[in-house]
């Protein structure tokens, strides 16, 4: 995966991707975004300035995906998930790795068996999925590095690939964010809220999938900051929310299984903001520009399968063989990266 440089609140920053769509706003292609629409943006995508909905990759709050689209692929994945769930129920010892990680974390919650099962399934890469619709190649976006491309025609609503849960964040905090765009000092208030949530993210301990070896598990600080001397970006740059509690993160070094290529989709709108931004835009104007462009160029989004046990990338429109899969970022994510520097 690669990063695209954009301008937000007067600062250049590097971003990967997310999924705000026209459907997320209940519109097709608006001629402009009003103050009401800006507020609605924060409400509709469930925006708490939290590690999973905003500071990490934003996603729309569509209902969980059932089998109304791409029935055979969704059915295949759901059957595999149900089989794994039955195995975990019949042999609770298989929950031990996740339970042990929880016990040494800073979370003192007592987890139920269902919570342990869900964490285990979310952090598992299913084997032998017949899902080979994409490949990795040089992105069509300048300076973006690798991108994700369709290897066949993909219909609107079809599942493209899965999003891996190589690591999880589990956050039960309940603070809601309501940014007051009527405030004269909107930039400062907005940035302050993002900064507070960035600090909150740092308190969360990652839960690693059992398939990630001990030597490949990075320290908590590196999950948030990356490892500069090794040119390793923050793992939070490859994260997407499942719901208000769980966030999944994909390891960029695990790039051999096209069934789990969701974390390699590029930002389809960030570079356009760079071309338009001069560092003088306020928060409202930046978000307005971003939302309009994101609706125009995105062709896919992330959403949970029914039951919230797996994340998948879904086509927002028909995608042709050879076309790059593009998604967009939430503006809160940009601000967090700007503050990280």
C-alpha positions as CSV (number, residue, x, y, z in Angstrom):
1,X,0.0,0.0,0.0
2,X,1.0,3.6,-0.5
3,X,0.2,7.1,0.8
4,X,-1.2,10.1,-1.0
5,X,-0.2,13.6,0.1
6,X,-3.1,15.9,0.7
7,X,-3.6,19.3,2.3
8,X,-6.0,19.6,5.3
9,X,-6.3,22.5,7.8
10,X,-3.2,24.1,6.3
11,X,-0.9,21.1,6.7
12,X,0.4,18.5,4.2
13,X,-0.1,14.9,5.3
14,X,0.0,11.4,4.1
15,X,-3.1,9.3,3.9
16,X,-4.1,5.8,2.7
17,X,-7.9,5.2,2.3
18,X,-11.5,4.9,3.6
19,X,-15.1,4.7,2.5
20,X,-17.5,7.6,2.5
21,X,-20.0,7.3,-0.4
22,X,-22.9,9.0,-2.0
23,X,-25.2,6.4,-0.4
24,X,-23.7,7.3,3.0
25,X,-25.2,10.7,2.7
26,X,-28.5,9.6,1.1
27,X,-27.7,11.6,-2.0
28,X,-26.5,11.1,-5.6
29,X,-24.2,13.9,-6.5
30,X,-25.0,17.1,-4.7
31,X,-24.1,20.5,-6.3
32,X,-22.7,21.6,-3.0
33,X,-22.5,20.8,0.7
34,X,-24.2,23.0,3.1
35,X,-23.5,23.4,6.9
36,X,-26.4,21.0,7.5
37,X,-24.8,18.4,5.2
38,X,-21.4,18.8,6.9
39,X,-23.1,18.1,10.3
40,X,-25.0,15.2,8.7
41,X,-21.7,13.8,7.4
42,X,-20.5,13.5,11.0
43,X,-23.8,11.9,12.2
44,X,-24.3,9.6,9.3
45,X,-20.9,7.9,9.4
46,X,-21.2,7.6,13.1
47,X,-18.5,10.0,13.7
48,X,-17.1,9.9,17.2
49,X,-13.5,11.0,16.8
50,X,-12.7,7.5,17.7
51,X,-9.9,5.2,16.6
52,X,-12.3,3.1,14.6
53,X,-14.8,5.5,13.0
54,X,-12.8,8.7,12.4
55,X,-9.1,8.7,13.2
56,X,-8.8,5.4,11.4
57,X,-10.6,4.8,8.2
58,X,-14.1,6.0,8.0
59,X,-16.9,3.8,6.6
60,X,-20.5,4.5,5.9
61,X,-23.1,3.1,8.4
62,X,-25.1,1.1,5.9
63,X,-26.8,-1.9,7.3
64,X,-24.7,-5.1,7.5
65,X,-24.4,-6.8,4.2
66,X,-26.7,-9.8,3.8
67,X,-27.0,-11.9,0.6
68,X,-29.0,-9.4,-1.5
69,X,-25.9,-8.9,-3.7
70,X,-23.3,-11.3,-4.9
71,X,-25.2,-14.2,-3.2
72,X,-22.7,-17.0,-4.0
73,X,-19.6,-15.1,-2.6
74,X,-21.4,-13.9,0.5
75,X,-22.8,-17.3,1.1
76,X,-19.4,-18.9,0.8
77,X,-17.8,-16.6,3.3
78,X,-20.7,-16.8,5.7
79,X,-20.6,-20.6,5.6
80,X,-16.9,-20.6,6.4
81,X,-17.5,-18.1,9.2
82,X,-20.3,-20.3,10.7
83,X,-18.2,-23.4,10.4
84,X,-15.4,-21.6,12.4
85,X,-17.8,-20.4,15.0
86,X,-19.1,-23.9,15.5
87,X,-15.5,-25.2,15.9
88,X,-14.9,-22.5,18.5
89,X,-18.0,-23.4,20.4
90,X,-17.2,-27.1,20.5
91,X,-13.6,-26.5,21.5
92,X,-13.3,-23.4,23.8
93,X,-9.5,-24.0,24.1
94,X,-9.1,-22.4,20.7
95,X,-10.2,-19.1,22.3
96,X,-7.2,-19.2,24.6
97,X,-4.8,-17.0,22.5
98,X,-7.3,-14.1,22.3
99,X,-8.2,-14.5,26.0
100,X,-4.5,-14.4,27.0
101,X,-3.9,-11.2,25.0
102,X,-7.0,-9.6,26.6
103,X,-5.8,-10.5,30.1
104,X,-2.4,-8.7,29.6
105,X,-4.0,-5.7,28.0
106,X,-5.1,-2.6,29.9
107,X,-8.8,-3.6,29.5
108,X,-10.2,-5.0,32.7
109,X,-13.5,-6.1,31.2
110,X,-14.6,-9.7,31.7
111,X,-15.3,-11.0,28.3
112,X,-18.1,-13.4,27.5
113,X,-17.6,-16.5,25.4
114,X,-19.4,-14.7,22.5
115,X,-17.1,-11.8,22.7
116,X,-14.1,-14.1,22.7
117,X,-15.5,-15.9,19.7
118,X,-16.1,-12.7,17.8
119,X,-12.6,-11.4,18.4
120,X,-11.2,-14.7,17.3
121,X,-13.2,-14.8,14.1
122,X,-12.5,-11.1,13.3
123,X,-8.8,-11.7,13.7
124,X,-8.8,-14.8,11.4
125,X,-8.0,-15.1,7.7
126,X,-10.2,-17.8,6.3
127,X,-8.4,-20.4,4.2
128,X,-9.3,-21.5,0.7
129,X,-11.8,-18.8,-0.1
130,X,-12.6,-18.8,-3.8
131,X,-12.2,-15.0,-4.1
132,X,-9.6,-14.0,-6.7
133,X,-11.0,-10.9,-8.4
134,X,-8.1,-8.5,-7.8
135,X,-4.3,-8.1,-8.2
136,X,-1.7,-5.6,-6.9
137,X,0.1,-3.4,-9.3
138,X,1.5,0.2,-9.7
139,X,-1.3,2.6,-8.9
140,X,-2.7,5.0,-11.5
141,X,-2.3,7.7,-8.9
142,X,1.0,9.6,-9.1
143,X,3.2,8.7,-6.1
144,X,0.8,6.3,-4.6
145,X,2.9,3.1,-5.0
146,X,0.9,-0.1,-5.3
147,X,-2.8,-0.1,-6.0
148,X,-5.6,-2.7,-6.1
149,X,-7.0,-3.6,-9.6
150,X,-9.9,-5.8,-10.8
151,X,-9.0,-8.9,-12.7
152,X,-12.5,-9.4,-14.0
153,X,-15.7,-7.4,-14.5
154,X,-17.3,-6.8,-11.1
155,X,-21.0,-5.9,-10.8
156,X,-22.4,-3.2,-8.6
157,X,-23.0,-4.6,-5.1
158,X,-20.6,-7.5,-5.6
159,X,-18.0,-8.5,-3.0
160,X,-14.5,-7.6,-4.3
161,X,-12.2,-8.9,-1.6
162,X,-12.1,-9.2,2.2
163,X,-10.5,-6.9,4.7
164,X,-8.1,-8.7,7.0
165,X,-8.2,-8.6,10.7
166,X,-4.5,-9.2,11.3
167,X,-4.8,-7.1,14.4
168,X,-7.8,-5.6,16.2
169,X,-8.6,-2.6,18.3
170,X,-11.5,-3.0,20.8
171,X,-12.8,0.3,22.2
172,X,-15.8,0.5,24.5
173,X,-15.6,4.2,25.2
174,X,-18.8,6.1,24.6
175,X,-17.8,9.7,24.1
176,X,-19.6,11.2,21.1
177,X,-18.2,14.0,19.0
178,X,-20.3,16.9,17.7
179,X,-18.3,19.4,15.9
180,X,-19.9,22.9,16.0
181,X,-19.3,24.3,12.6
182,X,-21.2,27.5,13.5
183,X,-18.3,28.3,15.9
184,X,-16.0,31.1,14.7
185,X,-13.1,29.0,15.9
186,X,-14.2,25.8,14.1
187,X,-10.7,24.8,13.0
188,X,-9.3,24.9,16.5
189,X,-12.3,23.0,18.1
190,X,-12.2,20.3,15.4
191,X,-8.5,19.8,15.6
192,X,-8.6,19.6,19.4
193,X,-11.2,16.9,19.4
194,X,-9.1,14.8,16.9
195,X,-6.0,15.4,19.1
196,X,-7.8,14.1,22.2
197,X,-8.9,11.0,20.3
198,X,-5.4,10.4,19.0
199,X,-4.2,10.3,22.6
200,X,-7.1,7.9,23.4
201,X,-6.1,5.6,20.6
202,X,-2.6,5.3,22.1
203,X,-4.1,3.7,25.2
204,X,-5.6,0.8,23.2
205,X,-3.7,-2.5,23.0
206,X,-3.8,-4.3,19.7
207,X,-5.2,-7.9,19.7
208,X,-3.2,-10.0,17.2
209,X,-4.6,-12.8,15.0
210,X,-3.1,-16.2,15.8
211,X,-1.7,-16.3,12.3
212,X,0.7,-13.4,13.1
213,X,3.8,-14.8,14.6
214,X,5.4,-13.2,17.7
215,X,8.3,-11.8,15.7
216,X,5.9,-10.0,13.3
217,X,3.9,-8.4,16.1
218,X,5.0,-4.8,16.6
219,X,5.0,-2.8,19.8
220,X,2.0,-0.7,20.7
221,X,3.7,2.6,20.0
222,X,4.8,1.4,16.6
223,X,1.2,0.4,15.8
224,X,0.3,4.1,16.1
225,X,3.6,5.7,15.0
226,X,5.3,3.2,12.7
227,X,9.0,2.5,12.7
228,X,10.7,5.3,11.0
229,X,14.2,3.7,10.7
230,X,12.6,0.7,8.9
231,X,10.2,2.8,6.8
232,X,7.3,0.9,8.4
233,X,4.1,3.1,8.5
234,X,1.7,3.0,11.4
235,X,-0.5,-0.1,11.4
236,X,-3.4,2.3,12.0
237,X,-2.9,3.4,8.4
238,X,-4.4,0.1,7.4
239,X,-7.4,0.1,9.7
240,X,-11.2,0.1,9.1
241,X,-14.1,0.1,11.6
242,X,-16.4,-2.8,11.8
243,X,-18.8,-1.2,14.3
244,X,-18.7,1.1,17.3
245,X,-16.4,-1.3,19.2
246,X,-14.2,-3.2,16.8
247,X,-11.6,-2.0,14.3
248,X,-9.6,-4.4,12.1
249,X,-6.1,-3.7,10.8
250,X,-4.3,-5.4,7.9
251,X,-0.6,-6.1,7.7
252,X,0.8,-4.5,4.5
253,X,3.5,-7.3,4.4
254,X,0.9,-9.9,4.0
255,X,0.2,-9.5,0.2
256,X,-0.1,-13.0,-1.3
257,X,-3.8,-13.8,-0.8
258,X,-6.2,-11.9,-3.2
259,X,-9.1,-13.0,-0.9
260,X,-7.7,-10.5,1.6
261,X,-6.6,-7.5,-0.4
262,X,-9.0,-4.9,1.1
263,X,-6.3,-3.0,2.8
264,X,-4.5,-2.2,-0.4
265,X,-7.2,-0.1,-2.0
266,X,-6.0,3.5,-2.6
267,X,-7.6,6.8,-1.7
268,X,-9.5,8.0,-4.8
269,X,-9.9,11.6,-3.8
270,X,-7.0,12.7,-1.6
271,X,-4.7,13.7,-4.5
272,X,-7.5,15.9,-5.9
273,X,-7.7,17.8,-2.7
274,X,-3.9,18.4,-3.0
275,X,-4.4,19.9,-6.4
276,X,-7.0,22.3,-5.1
277,X,-5.8,23.0,-1.6
278,X,-3.4,25.9,-0.8
279,X,-3.3,25.5,2.9
280,X,-5.7,28.4,3.5
281,X,-9.0,26.4,3.6
282,X,-11.0,26.1,6.8
283,X,-12.4,22.8,8.0
284,X,-15.9,23.2,6.4
285,X,-14.6,24.1,3.0
286,X,-12.0,21.2,3.0
287,X,-14.7,18.7,4.0
288,X,-17.1,20.0,1.4
289,X,-14.5,19.7,-1.4
290,X,-13.5,16.2,-0.2
291,X,-17.0,14.8,0.0
292,X,-17.9,16.0,-3.5
293,X,-14.7,14.5,-5.0
294,X,-15.0,11.3,-3.1
295,X,-18.5,10.7,-4.5
296,X,-17.2,11.3,-8.0
297,X,-14.2,8.9,-8.0
298,X,-14.9,6.1,-5.5
299,X,-16.0,2.8,-6.9
300,X,-15.9,0.6,-3.8
301,X,-16.4,0.7,0.0
302,X,-15.8,-1.4,3.1
303,X,-18.8,-2.9,4.9
304,X,-19.4,-5.7,7.4
305,X,-21.0,-9.0,6.4
306,X,-24.2,-10.0,8.2
307,X,-23.3,-10.7,11.8
308,X,-20.3,-8.3,11.7
309,X,-17.8,-11.2,11.7
310,X,-15.9,-10.1,8.6
311,X,-15.3,-7.0,6.6
312,X,-15.5,-7.0,2.8
313,X,-15.0,-4.5,0.0
314,X,-18.1,-4.0,-2.1
315,X,-18.5,-2.4,-5.5
316,X,-20.4,0.8,-5.5
317,X,-20.9,0.6,-9.3
318,X,-19.9,-1.8,-12.1
319,X,-16.1,-2.1,-12.3
320,X,-14.3,-3.2,-15.4
321,X,-11.5,-5.7,-15.7
322,X,-8.3,-3.8,-15.2
323,X,-9.8,-0.8,-13.4
324,X,-8.3,0.4,-10.1
325,X,-10.3,-0.1,-7.0
326,X,-10.7,3.3,-5.3
327,X,-12.0,4.4,-2.0
328,X,-11.9,7.6,0.0
329,X,-10.8,8.8,3.4
330,X,-12.8,10.4,6.2
331,X,-11.6,14.0,6.9
332,X,-11.0,13.2,10.6
333,X,-8.4,10.7,9.4
334,X,-6.6,13.4,7.5
335,X,-6.6,15.7,10.5
336,X,-5.1,13.0,12.7
337,X,-2.3,12.5,10.2
338,X,-1.6,16.2,10.0
339,X,-1.3,16.3,13.7
340,X,1.0,13.3,13.7
341,X,3.3,15.1,11.3
